[in-house]
């Protein structure tokens, strides 16, 4: 029977979330093991953009195994970098950082004050691990890497054939920690402000009609923040989730329009309305973590999130493999509304662009029912079958 298994084509939509992006690494690591899955387009922002670039570079160099190796190489480099080097090299900031998280330092000074030369260790990390020329020339996936234009707040989507290290840095540029990234005279901040990630362009333009969303940030987080850092973290979470919620509403309006009087065989909305969506969520894992963990790449945390991503991807494949290319496995609006209301979306909820009921993926479980995290490790996990000691 395996000989006759069909090729499964998927777009990817990768949300940002700092070092919580190690969860996405785990999801991709598991999907790349599956020889029947082929990726189409990848829409991403911030940490999602780093994962997307590593994925594209690895695929260009050595196919799926090359992508798994490249993703591991990038995250190993993130773990080794640890505390940002501009803090380590500044005696005053290093002393302060021992008693206060970097997020607190950012609330005291702008990056133009505590890092006047614009030193960015992520630039060196990306240049040392990712061949952007290979992405532009040979990557088999199209890319939509979002950055936010500082002057207007509008999203700029960098495509595969124009991707550079500056584009990825722009997509991951948190204005409280980094200087704005200038490209062709235009200043950019983190893509999560405007597209986190862009679902509408992906669904409208990609020839592949299925998209798997990897969502890192919880839609709802209980508790009233009262401290300055907690309030800012909560504001950031709301801000960075807003573009995703907006895109879901646009997609749902397109579905409603197609069901109404404006329905037409040639309508521009048809492709958007009929696009099939799928969802893997990190919220059961990231929702119980402190927000400051997003900028502290602790090796145990990266191990935990990588293993969690693999686990959730495995569960999603087991439940939904047969739906790829046939039907959505999540009703995004219903699911998001249910999460924000504090209840689980029910399997009987109708699924978009599909007349048959489907299992709704991504239920939020209490932390105690989650798969156990692996024991603390001294290094990041090697993917099965990969050579040790190098990319």
Buried (B, 14 or more C-beta within 10 A) or exposed (E): EEEEEEEBBBBBBBBBBBBBBBBBBBBBBBBBBBEEBBBBBBBBBBBBBBBBBBBBBBBBBBEBBBBBBBBBBBBBBBBEBBBBBBBBEBEEBEEBBEEBBBBBBBBEEBBEEBBEEEBBBBBBBBEEBBBBEBBBEBBEBBBBBBBBBBEEEEBBBBEBEEBBBBBBBBBBBBBBBBBBBEBEEBBBBBBBBBBBBBBBBBBBBBEBBBBBBBBBBBBBBEEEBEEEBBEBBBEBBEEBBBBBBBBBEBBBBBBEBBEEEEEEEEBEBBBBBBBBBBBBBBBBBBBEBEBBBBBBBEBBBBBBBBBBBBBBBBBBBEEBBEBBBEBBBBBBBBBBBBBEEEEBBEEEBEBBBBEEEBEBBBBBEEEEEBBEBBEEBEEBBEBEEBEEEEB
